[in-house]
Amino acid sequence: MLLLGALVVLFLQWRKRRAIQRRIVWNRLNKSVPASISWNNLSCGIHDSDTDQTTMIVQDSVGFATPGTLTAIRGPSDAGKASLLDRLADRKTTGLVQCEVFVNGRFRGKNFKRITGYVLQDDLLPAMLTVREHLDYVAALRLPSIMPRDEKLQRVTSVMTDLGLDGIADHIIGGGMQRGISGGERRRLSIAVELGTDPRIIFLDEPPP
């Protein structure tokens, strides 16, 4: 019995030390570094193997976006805005692609998608969950495992407040035949899903006005 009690004490002490170590590591990693993005000579097109012709969608695009700013890509319909955004976000690499994309002056690396968020044009949300439940699941799955649970919940609450979703936090999302939140609220929820992961850069396809 004494041996069992000693083992329990040692285990509890180990868990406490491990929790402290995880907190120290998380505090170090949580120091967000602002990120700028720039690109040169970005081109993409579609090659037709039957005619051996290439139709360029975007050609020799150059641009940049600085931290803390909103940069809009504007143009008429079918001008290649979505194609440009997809290539900048490194979401699509099919077809003819040529680009030089930099983050803070360096070529984007393998962890580029870990520091960025992407909001799709179509809202893909679970119909049977509430707004809070969905954001809680996203935080649990996508935020670092070493991040304390209370900080994850705090992040969810903060994002809901910033986007005006706190008033509908316990409402069913809905969709299809299931009645739920409005279209504008769904759009803000999709943005909240990405903002909840604390991205350095966020890409939005057809953001709300």
BALUM-5375 format. One record per residue (C-alpha): x, y, z; chain. Coordinates in nm, 2 decimals, always signed. Each point is the difference from the previous one (the first is absolute). Example, Ala and Ser with C-alpha at 12.3 -4.5 7.8 and 13.67 -1.06 7.14 Angstrom:
BEGIN
REC,+1.23,-0.45,+0.78,A
REC,+0.14,+0.34,-0.07,A
END
This chain:
BEGIN
REC,+0.00,+0.00,+0.00,A
REC,+0.28,+0.24,+0.08,A
REC,+0.17,-0.08,-0.33,A
REC,-0.32,+0.07,-0.19,A
REC,-0.04,+0.33,+0.19,A
REC,+0.36,+0.10,-0.09,A
REC,-0.06,-0.09,-0.36,A
REC,-0.31,+0.22,-0.01,A
REC,+0.18,+0.29,+0.15,A
REC,+0.29,-0.03,-0.25,A
REC,-0.25,-0.02,-0.29,A
REC,-0.18,+0.32,+0.12,A
REC,+0.33,+0.18,+0.04,A
REC,+0.10,-0.11,-0.36,A
REC,-0.33,+0.12,-0.14,A
REC,+0.04,+0.34,+0.18,A
REC,+0.36,+0.04,-0.14,A
REC,-0.12,-0.10,-0.35,A
REC,-0.28,+0.25,+0.01,A
REC,+0.25,+0.28,+0.11,A
REC,+0.24,-0.10,-0.28,A
REC,-0.28,+0.00,-0.26,A
REC,-0.11,+0.35,+0.12,A
REC,+0.35,+0.13,-0.03,A
REC,+0.04,-0.14,-0.36,A
REC,-0.34,+0.14,-0.10,A
REC,+0.08,+0.35,+0.13,A
REC,+0.31,+0.00,-0.21,A
REC,-0.18,-0.12,-0.31,A
REC,-0.29,+0.24,+0.06,A
REC,+0.21,+0.31,-0.09,A
REC,-0.16,+0.07,-0.34,A
REC,+0.23,+0.16,-0.26,A
REC,-0.19,+0.23,-0.25,A
REC,+0.03,-0.13,-0.35,A
REC,+0.01,+0.18,-0.33,A
REC,-0.05,-0.17,-0.33,A
REC,+0.13,+0.09,-0.35,A
REC,+0.01,-0.16,-0.34,A
REC,+0.18,+0.04,-0.33,A
REC,-0.06,-0.13,-0.35,A
REC,-0.31,-0.21,+0.11,A
REC,-0.15,-0.16,-0.30,A
REC,-0.24,-0.29,-0.05,A
REC,-0.18,-0.15,-0.29,A
REC,-0.18,-0.30,-0.14,A
REC,+0.16,-0.22,-0.27,A
REC,-0.22,-0.16,-0.26,A
REC,+0.17,-0.33,-0.11,A
REC,-0.23,-0.03,-0.31,A
REC,+0.10,+0.34,-0.15,A
REC,+0.34,+0.02,+0.18,A
REC,-0.10,+0.35,+0.10,A
REC,+0.03,+0.17,+0.34,A
REC,-0.26,+0.25,+0.12,A
REC,+0.14,+0.23,+0.26,A
REC,-0.23,+0.09,+0.29,A
REC,+0.25,+0.22,+0.19,A
REC,+0.32,+0.13,-0.14,A
REC,+0.30,+0.17,+0.16,A
REC,-0.19,+0.12,+0.30,A
REC,+0.20,+0.20,+0.26,A
REC,-0.12,+0.12,+0.34,A
REC,+0.03,+0.01,+0.38,A
REC,-0.19,+0.03,+0.32,A
REC,+0.13,+0.13,+0.32,A
REC,-0.09,-0.10,+0.36,A
REC,-0.31,+0.15,+0.15,A
REC,-0.15,+0.10,-0.34,A
REC,-0.29,-0.12,-0.22,A
REC,+0.10,-0.06,-0.36,A
REC,-0.27,-0.05,-0.26,A
REC,+0.03,-0.17,-0.34,A
REC,-0.25,+0.17,-0.23,A
REC,-0.10,-0.06,-0.35,A
REC,-0.28,-0.10,-0.24,A
REC,-0.16,-0.34,+0.00,A
REC,+0.24,-0.28,-0.13,A
REC,+0.30,+0.23,+0.03,A
REC,+0.19,-0.27,+0.20,A
REC,-0.05,+0.14,+0.35,A
REC,-0.07,-0.34,+0.16,A
REC,+0.28,-0.16,-0.20,A
REC,+0.25,+0.26,+0.13,A
REC,-0.13,-0.04,+0.36,A
REC,+0.03,-0.38,-0.02,A
REC,+0.36,+0.01,-0.13,A
REC,+0.09,+0.26,+0.27,A
REC,-0.14,-0.22,+0.27,A
REC,+0.17,-0.31,-0.16,A
REC,-0.33,-0.18,-0.02,A
REC,+0.02,-0.10,-0.37,A
REC,+0.31,-0.10,-0.19,A
REC,-0.16,-0.16,-0.31,A
REC,+0.04,+0.14,-0.34,A
REC,+0.28,+0.23,-0.11,A
REC,+0.12,+0.18,+0.31,A
REC,+0.29,+0.24,+0.04,A
REC,+0.04,+0.21,+0.31,A
REC,+0.23,+0.14,+0.26,A
REC,-0.18,+0.05,+0.33,A
REC,+0.18,+0.15,+0.30,A
REC,-0.09,+0.03,+0.37,A
REC,+0.20,+0.26,+0.19,A
REC,+0.24,+0.02,-0.29,A
REC,+0.07,-0.38,-0.01,A
REC,-0.14,-0.27,-0.23,A
REC,-0.30,-0.16,+0.16,A
REC,+0.09,-0.32,+0.16,A
REC,-0.16,-0.33,+0.08,A
REC,-0.18,+0.15,+0.30,A
REC,-0.17,+0.27,-0.21,A
REC,-0.35,-0.16,+0.04,A
REC,+0.05,-0.02,+0.37,A
REC,+0.03,+0.38,+0.04,A
REC,-0.28,+0.08,-0.25,A
REC,-0.38,-0.04,-0.01,A
REC,-0.23,-0.03,-0.30,A
REC,-0.37,+0.08,+0.00,A
REC,-0.18,-0.18,-0.29,A
REC,-0.26,+0.18,-0.21,A
REC,-0.26,-0.27,+0.10,A
REC,-0.06,-0.04,+0.37,A
REC,+0.06,-0.37,+0.10,A
REC,-0.15,-0.02,+0.35,A
REC,-0.15,-0.29,+0.20,A
REC,-0.38,+0.05,+0.01,A
REC,-0.07,-0.17,+0.33,A
REC,+0.26,+0.18,+0.22,A
REC,-0.04,+0.33,+0.18,A
REC,+0.24,+0.29,-0.08,A
REC,+0.19,-0.05,+0.32,A
REC,+0.02,-0.38,-0.04,A
REC,+0.15,+0.03,-0.35,A
REC,+0.26,+0.25,+0.11,A
REC,+0.09,-0.20,+0.30,A
REC,+0.06,-0.31,-0.21,A
REC,+0.21,+0.20,-0.25,A
REC,+0.21,+0.14,+0.29,A
REC,+0.05,-0.34,+0.15,A
REC,+0.11,-0.15,-0.33,A
REC,+0.20,+0.27,-0.17,A
REC,+0.16,+0.20,+0.28,A
REC,+0.33,-0.14,+0.14,A
REC,-0.04,-0.29,+0.25,A
REC,+0.23,+0.18,+0.25,A
REC,-0.24,+0.30,+0.01,A
REC,-0.19,-0.02,+0.33,A
REC,-0.37,-0.08,-0.03,A
REC,-0.11,+0.32,+0.18,A
REC,+0.19,+0.21,-0.25,A
REC,-0.17,-0.18,-0.29,A
REC,-0.34,+0.07,+0.15,A
REC,+0.10,+0.36,+0.06,A
REC,+0.11,+0.03,-0.37,A
REC,-0.34,-0.13,-0.11,A
REC,-0.18,+0.25,+0.22,A
REC,+0.22,+0.28,-0.12,A
REC,-0.06,-0.08,-0.37,A
REC,-0.37,-0.03,+0.04,A
REC,-0.01,+0.34,+0.17,A
REC,+0.22,+0.17,-0.27,A
REC,-0.23,-0.13,-0.28,A
REC,-0.33,+0.06,+0.18,A
REC,-0.08,-0.37,+0.04,A
REC,-0.03,+0.00,+0.38,A
REC,-0.37,+0.07,-0.02,A
REC,-0.06,-0.32,-0.21,A
REC,+0.26,-0.22,+0.17,A
REC,-0.25,-0.26,+0.10,A
REC,-0.21,+0.01,-0.32,A
REC,+0.00,-0.30,-0.24,A
REC,+0.20,+0.08,-0.31,A
REC,-0.25,-0.18,-0.23,A
REC,+0.00,-0.03,-0.37,A
REC,-0.20,-0.18,-0.27,A
REC,-0.33,-0.10,+0.16,A
REC,+0.12,+0.09,+0.35,A
REC,-0.08,+0.36,+0.09,A
REC,+0.28,+0.18,+0.16,A
REC,+0.21,+0.32,+0.00,A
REC,-0.02,+0.26,-0.28,A
REC,+0.22,+0.00,-0.31,A
REC,+0.20,+0.30,+0.13,A
REC,+0.05,-0.18,+0.33,A
REC,+0.12,-0.31,-0.17,A
REC,+0.26,+0.21,-0.19,A
REC,+0.13,+0.15,+0.32,A
REC,+0.01,-0.34,+0.16,A
REC,+0.22,-0.13,-0.29,A
REC,+0.24,+0.29,+0.06,A
REC,-0.01,-0.07,+0.37,A
REC,+0.11,-0.36,-0.06,A
REC,+0.32,+0.13,-0.17,A
REC,+0.06,+0.29,+0.24,A
REC,-0.03,-0.24,+0.29,A
REC,+0.33,-0.16,-0.10,A
REC,+0.18,+0.33,+0.03,A
REC,+0.14,+0.01,-0.36,A
REC,+0.27,+0.25,-0.10,A
REC,-0.16,+0.04,-0.34,A
REC,-0.36,-0.07,-0.09,A
REC,-0.14,-0.03,-0.35,A
REC,-0.37,+0.06,-0.07,A
REC,-0.18,-0.10,-0.32,A
REC,-0.30,+0.23,-0.04,A
REC,+0.00,+0.16,+0.35,A
REC,-0.32,+0.15,+0.13,A
REC,-0.05,+0.38,-0.06,A
END
